Amino acid sequence: MKQSQHLLDNAVICSKLAKRTTDKQKKTHFKRMEDAWRALAREQDWLDGEITPVEVSRLGRPTGVAQSLS
């Protein structure tokens, strides 16, 4: 299994946790964690040569996630 798939699996877990909680602060926290895991998966795909830097920048980054490829 690709490393990026493990990262995407973590994003899915965070998404499920965000949907299950009724606490607004926790929901926001889980959604931000999901965004961060997805950003890491995109970067891992880039590091593995699966996508080009242009594709990474076109995919965009969630708000609040560091822009290390800029």
MARZA-874029 format. One record per residue: residue in three letters; x, y, z of N, C-alpha, C, O in turn; residue number from 1. Coordinates in steps of 0.001 Angstrom, whole numbers. Layout:
BEGIN
@residuo->Ala nc1->X nc2->Y nc3->Z cac1->X cac2->Y cac3->Z cc1->X cc2->Y cc3->Z oc1->X oc2->Y oc3->Z num->NUM
...
end
This chain:
BEGIN
@residuo->Met nc1->844 nc2->-1181 nc3->0 cac1->0 cac2->0 cac3->0 cc1->890 cc2->1245 cc3->0 oc1->1901 oc2->1299 oc3->699 num->1
@residuo->Lys nc1->501 nc2->2227 nc3->-783 cac1->1273 cac2->3463 cac3->-845 cc1->1208 cc2->4209 cc3->483 oc1->211 oc2->4143 oc3->1202 num->2
@residuo->Gln nc1->2283 nc2->4914 nc3->788 cac1->2325 cac2->5703 cac3->2024 cc1->1192 cc2->6732 cc3->2035 oc1->574 oc2->6965 oc3->3073 num->3
@residuo->Ser nc1->923 nc2->7343 nc3->884 cac1->-129 cac2->8358 cac3->842 cc1->-1496 cc2->7766 cc3->1170 oc1->-2364 oc2->8469 oc3->1688 num->4
@residuo->Gln nc1->-1699 nc2->6483 nc3->875 cac1->-2984 cac2->5853 cac3->1202 cc1->-3163 cc2->5751 cc3->2714 oc1->-4272 oc2->5926 oc3->3219 num->5
@residuo->His nc1->-2097 nc2->5473 nc3->3430 cac1->-2178 cac2->5451 cac3->4903 cc1->-2582 cc2->6825 cc3->5423 oc1->-3385 oc2->6939 oc3->6349 num->6
@residuo->Leu nc1->-2020 nc2->7862 nc3->4821 cac1->-2350 cac2->9224 cac3->5236 cc1->-3809 cc2->9553 cc3->4924 oc1->-4492 oc2->10190 oc3->5727 num->7
@residuo->Leu nc1->-4283 nc2->9117 nc3->3755 cac1->-5691 cac2->9332 cac3->3402 cc1->-6618 cc2->8547 cc3->4321 oc1->-7715 oc2->9011 oc3->4636 num->8
@residuo->Asp nc1->-6192 nc2->7366 nc3->4754 cac1->-6992 cac2->6590 cac3->5706 cc1->-7169 cc2->7373 cc3->7006 oc1->-8250 oc2->7370 oc3->7595 num->9
@residuo->Asn nc1->-6110 nc2->8039 nc3->7446 cac1->-6209 cac2->8866 cac3->8650 cc1->-7188 cc2->10028 cc3->8429 oc1->-7929 oc2->10400 oc3->9339 num->10
@residuo->Ala nc1->-7188 nc2->10591 nc3->7230 cac1->-8124 cac2->11678 cac3->6907 cc1->-9566 cc2->11188 cc3->6994 oc1->-10439 oc2->11897 oc3->7494 num->11
@residuo->Val nc1->-9808 nc2->9988 nc3->6510 cac1->-11159 cac2->9417 cac3->6558 cc1->-11603 cc2->9210 cc3->8005 oc1->-12757 oc2->9471 oc3->8348 num->12
@residuo->Ile nc1->-10699 nc2->8749 nc3->8840 cac1->-11026 cac2->8567 cac3->10259 cc1->-11415 cc2->9900 cc3->10890 oc1->-12395 oc2->9979 oc3->11630 num->13
@residuo->Cys nc1->-10652 nc2->10938 nc3->10598 cac1->-10961 cac2->12262 cac3->11147 cc1->-12307 cc2->12768 cc3->10642 oc1->-13064 oc2->13389 oc3->11389 num->14
@residuo->Ser nc1->-12599 nc2->12502 nc3->9383 cac1->-13876 cac2->12908 cac3->8814 cc1->-15036 cc2->12224 cc3->9531 oc1->-16044 oc2->12858 oc3->9842 num->15
@residuo->Lys nc1->-14886 nc2->10931 nc3->9790 cac1->-15930 cac2->10185 cac3->10493 cc1->-16108 cc2->10701 cc3->11915 oc1->-17230 oc2->10829 oc3->12405 num->16
@residuo->Leu nc1->-14992 nc2->10994 nc3->12569 cac1->-15074 cac2->11520 cac3->13931 cc1->-15762 cc2->12893 cc3->13948 oc1->-16540 oc2->13191 oc3->14855 num->17
@residuo->Ala nc1->-15473 nc2->13716 nc3->12949 cac1->-16107 cac2->15032 cac3->12862 cc1->-17616 cc2->14898 cc3->12674 oc1->-18385 oc2->15683 oc3->13229 num->18
@residuo->Lys nc1->-18032 nc2->13920 nc3->11902 cac1->-19468 cac2->13719 cac3->11666 cc1->-20184 cc2->13199 cc3->12901 oc1->-21367 oc2->13476 oc3->13103 num->19
@residuo->Arg nc1->-19469 nc2->12445 nc3->13728 cac1->-20096 cac2->11813 cac3->14898 cc1->-20235 cc2->12748 cc3->16096 oc1->-21152 oc2->12598 oc3->16902 num->20
@residuo->Thr nc1->-19333 nc2->13703 nc3->16208 cac1->-19352 cac2->14543 cac3->17401 cc1->-20393 cc2->15666 cc3->17272 oc1->-20678 oc2->16156 oc3->16179 num->21
@residuo->Thr nc1->-20939 nc2->16048 nc3->18411 cac1->-21875 cac2->17176 cac3->18425 cc1->-21207 cc2->18429 cc3->18970 oc1->-21763 oc2->19524 oc3->18885 num->22
@residuo->Asp nc1->-20020 nc2->18266 nc3->19526 cac1->-19263 cac2->19394 cac3->20068 cc1->-18658 cc2->20196 cc3->18903 oc1->-17873 oc2->19669 oc3->18114 num->23
@residuo->Lys nc1->-19031 nc2->21451 nc3->18816 cac1->-18609 cac2->22296 cac3->17700 cc1->-17084 cc2->22451 cc3->17628 oc1->-16502 oc2->22407 oc3->16544 num->24
@residuo->Gln nc1->-16453 nc2->22630 nc3->18774 cac1->-14998 cac2->22797 cac3->18814 cc1->-14286 cc2->21525 cc3->18353 oc1->-13315 oc2->21588 oc3->17599 num->25
@residuo->Lys nc1->-14771 nc2->20382 nc3->18808 cac1->-14168 cac2->19111 cac3->18392 cc1->-14388 cc2->18870 cc3->16899 oc1->-13492 oc2->18383 oc3->16209 num->26
@residuo->Lys nc1->-15572 nc2->19208 nc3->16403 cac1->-15871 cac2->19039 cac3->14983 cc1->-14883 cc2->19853 cc3->14145 oc1->-14347 oc2->19350 oc3->13157 num->27
@residuo->Thr nc1->-14643 nc2->21097 nc3->14531 cac1->-13687 cac2->21957 cac3->13830 cc1->-12287 cc2->21359 cc3->13892 oc1->-11560 oc2->21355 oc3->12898 num->28
@residuo->His nc1->-11917 nc2->20861 nc3->15054 cac1->-10607 cac2->20255 cac3->15247 cc1->-10417 cc2->19053 cc3->14312 oc1->-9388 oc2->18939 oc3->13646 num->29
@residuo->Phe nc1->-11412 nc2->18157 nc3->14265 cac1->-11305 cac2->16977 cac3->13412 cc1->-11270 cc2->17345 cc3->11927 oc1->-10553 oc2->16717 oc3->11147 num->30
@residuo->Lys nc1->-12036 nc2->18354 nc3->11539 cac1->-12024 cac2->18782 cac3->10140 cc1->-10656 cc2->19355 cc3->9757 oc1->-10159 oc2->19105 oc3->8659 num->31
@residuo->Arg nc1->-10058 nc2->20117 nc3->10659 cac1->-8719 cac2->20655 cac3->10381 cc1->-7689 cc2->19525 cc3->10300 oc1->-6784 oc2->19560 oc3->9467 num->32
@residuo->Met nc1->-7834 nc2->18530 nc3->11166 cac1->-6930 cac2->17384 cac3->11103 cc1->-7112 cc2->16628 cc3->9784 oc1->-6134 oc2->16190 oc3->9178 num->33
@residuo->Glu nc1->-8359 nc2->16477 nc3->9342 cac1->-8622 cac2->15812 cac3->8060 cc1->-7929 cc2->16562 cc3->6921 oc1->-7275 oc2->15953 oc3->6075 num->34
@residuo->Asp nc1->-8079 nc2->17881 nc3->6910 cac1->-7430 cac2->18700 cac3->5869 cc1->-5908 cc2->18524 cc3->5894 oc1->-5264 oc2->18425 oc3->4850 num->35
@residuo->Ala nc1->-5355 nc2->18487 nc3->7096 cac1->-3900 cac2->18332 cac3->7221 cc1->-3442 cc2->16968 cc3->6700 oc1->-2428 oc2->16887 oc3->6007 num->36
@residuo->Trp nc1->-4177 nc2->15893 nc3->7024 cac1->-3820 cac2->14557 cac3->6531 cc1->-3893 cc2->14505 cc3->5008 oc1->-3041 oc2->13894 oc3->4364 num->37
@residuo->Arg nc1->-4921 nc2->15154 nc3->4427 cac1->-5060 cac2->15160 cac3->2958 cc1->-3899 cc2->15930 cc3->2314 oc1->-3381 oc2->15524 oc3->1274 num->38
@residuo->Ala nc1->-3498 nc2->17041 nc3->2939 cac1->-2364 cac2->17811 cac3->2419 cc1->-1081 cc2->16983 cc3->2486 oc1->-271 oc2->17005 oc3->1560 num->39
@residuo->Leu nc1->-904 nc2->16260 nc3->3575 cac1->271 cac2->15390 cac3->3700 cc1->259 cc2->14286 cc3->2640 oc1->1307 oc2->13939 oc3->2095 num->40
@residuo->Ala nc1->-900 nc2->13744 nc3->2353 cac1->-1005 cac2->12701 cac3->1329 cc1->-619 cc2->13247 cc3->-47 oc1->69 oc2->12571 oc3->-811 num->41
@residuo->Arg nc1->-1060 nc2->14473 nc3->-366 cac1->-686 cac2->15090 cac3->-1645 cc1->823 cc2->15293 cc3->-1714 oc1->1448 oc2->15015 oc3->-2738 num->42
@residuo->Glu nc1->1404 nc2->15780 nc3->-620 cac1->2855 cac2->15984 cac3->-602 cc1->3597 cc2->14661 cc3->-731 oc1->4628 oc2->14593 oc3->-1401 num->43
@residuo->Gln nc1->3084 nc2->13607 nc3->-97 cac1->3725 cac2->12301 cac3->-193 cc1->3679 cc2->11792 cc3->-1632 oc1->4655 oc2->11230 oc3->-2128 num->44
@residuo->Asp nc1->2548 nc2->11991 nc3->-2296 cac1->2461 cac2->11610 cac3->-3710 cc1->3497 cc2->12373 cc3->-4536 oc1->4110 oc2->11811 oc3->-5443 num->45
@residuo->Trp nc1->3687 nc2->13642 nc3->-4222 cac1->4702 cac2->14445 cac3->-4919 cc1->6104 cc2->13898 cc3->-4627 oc1->6914 oc2->13733 oc3->-5539 num->46
@residuo->Leu nc1->6380 nc2->13619 nc3->-3354 cac1->7692 cac2->13089 cac3->-2975 cc1->7962 cc2->11732 cc3->-3629 oc1->9105 oc2->11408 oc3->-3952 num->47
@residuo->Asp nc1->6916 nc2->10952 nc3->-3820 cac1->7054 cac2->9636 cac3->-4444 cc1->7079 cc2->9725 cc3->-5970 oc1->7195 oc2->8704 oc3->-6648 num->48
@residuo->Gly nc1->6970 nc2->10935 nc3->-6512 cac1->7004 cac2->11125 cac3->-7960 cc1->5710 cc2->10767 cc3->-8660 oc1->5689 oc2->10600 oc3->-9880 num->49
@residuo->Glu nc1->4634 nc2->10646 nc3->-7904 cac1->3336 cac2->10278 cac3->-8480 cc1->2669 cc2->11466 cc3->-9174 oc1->1950 oc2->11293 oc3->-10157 num->50
@residuo->Ile nc1->2910 nc2->12665 nc3->-8660 cac1->2373 cac2->13879 cac3->-9266 cc1->3474 cc2->14926 cc3->-9326 oc1->4446 oc2->14865 oc3->-8572 num->51
@residuo->Thr nc1->3314 nc2->15881 nc3->-10225 cac1->4309 cac2->16942 cac3->-10368 cc1->3987 cc2->18088 cc3->-9422 oc1->2860 oc2->18185 oc3->-8939 num->52
@residuo->Pro nc1->4959 nc2->18964 nc3->-9146 cac1->4682 cac2->20115 cac3->-8281 cc1->3543 cc2->20976 cc3->-8818 oc1->2799 oc2->21574 oc3->-8040 num->53
@residuo->Val nc1->3403 nc2->21043 nc3->-10131 cac1->2317 cac2->21831 cac3->-10719 cc1->975 cc2->21237 cc3->-10317 oc1->42 oc2->21973 oc3->-9996 num->54
@residuo->Glu nc1->869 nc2->19909 nc3->-10332 cac1->-374 cac2->19264 cac3->-9927 cc1->-671 cc2->19527 cc3->-8451 oc1->-1827 oc2->19727 oc3->-8080 num->55
@residuo->Val nc1->353 nc2->19527 nc3->-7614 cac1->171 cac2->19798 cac3->-6190 cc1->-382 cc2->21199 cc3->-6004 oc1->-1332 oc2->21388 oc3->-5244 num->56
@residuo->Ser nc1->192 nc2->22185 nc3->-6682 cac1->-278 cac2->23557 cac3->-6513 cc1->-1677 cc2->23737 cc3->-7088 oc1->-2457 oc2->24536 oc3->-6570 num->57
@residuo->Arg nc1->-2004 nc2->23011 nc3->-8143 cac1->-3337 cac2->23093 cac3->-8736 cc1->-4378 cc2->22480 cc3->-7808 oc1->-5522 oc2->22934 oc3->-7779 num->58
@residuo->Leu nc1->-3996 nc2->21453 nc3->-7049 cac1->-4917 cac2->20816 cac3->-6118 cc1->-5243 cc2->21736 cc3->-4954 oc1->-6290 oc2->21606 oc3->-4321 num->59
@residuo->Gly nc1->-4348 nc2->22654 nc3->-4681 cac1->-4592 cac2->23613 cac3->-3607 cc1->-4350 cc2->23028 cc3->-2235 oc1->-4138 oc2->21826 oc3->-2073 num->60
@residuo->Arg nc1->-4387 nc2->23890 nc3->-1271 cac1->-4178 cac2->23500 cac3->120 cc1->-5308 cc2->24053 cc3->963 oc1->-5799 oc2->25154 oc3->712 num->61
@residuo->Pro nc1->-5720 nc2->23294 nc3->1959 cac1->-6743 cac2->23800 cac3->2868 cc1->-6221 cc2->24994 cc3->3664 oc1->-5019 oc2->25106 oc3->3906 num->62
@residuo->Thr nc1->-7097 nc2->25855 nc3->4056 cac1->-6734 cac2->27008 cac3->4863 cc1->-6114 cc2->26542 cc3->6166 oc1->-6609 oc2->25606 oc3->6794 num->63
@residuo->Gly nc1->-5036 nc2->27190 nc3->6575 cac1->-4401 cac2->26869 cac3->7832 cc1->-3320 cc2->25810 cc3->7733 oc1->-2668 oc2->25508 oc3->8732 num->64
@residuo->Val nc1->-3114 nc2->25245 nc3->6567 cac1->-2070 cac2->24234 cac3->6394 cc1->-862 cc2->24907 cc3->5757 oc1->-993 oc2->25646 oc3->4782 num->65
@residuo->Ala nc1->307 nc2->24644 nc3->6314 cac1->1545 cac2->25292 cac3->5853 cc1->1787 cc2->25051 cc3->4371 oc1->1489 oc2->23979 oc3->3846 num->66
@residuo->Gln nc1->2324 nc2->26047 nc3->3715 cac1->2641 cac2->25982 cac3->2287 cc1->4121 cc2->25719 cc3->2125 oc1->4888 oc2->26654 oc3->1894 num->67
@residuo->Ser nc1->4547 nc2->24466 nc3->2239 cac1->5972 cac2->24160 cac3->2174 cc1->6495 cc2->24044 cc3->745 oc1->7709 oc2->24021 oc3->543 num->68
@residuo->Leu nc1->5617 nc2->23970 nc3->-245 cac1->6059 cac2->23838 cac3->-1633 cc1->5990 cc2->25139 cc3->-2411 oc1->6218 oc2->25154 oc3->-3621 num->69
@residuo->Ser nc1->5680 nc2->26224 nc3->-1733 cac1->5524 cac2->27511 cac3->-2428 cc1->6833 cc2->28039 cc3->-2931 oc1->6876 oc2->29110 oc3->-3536 num->70
end
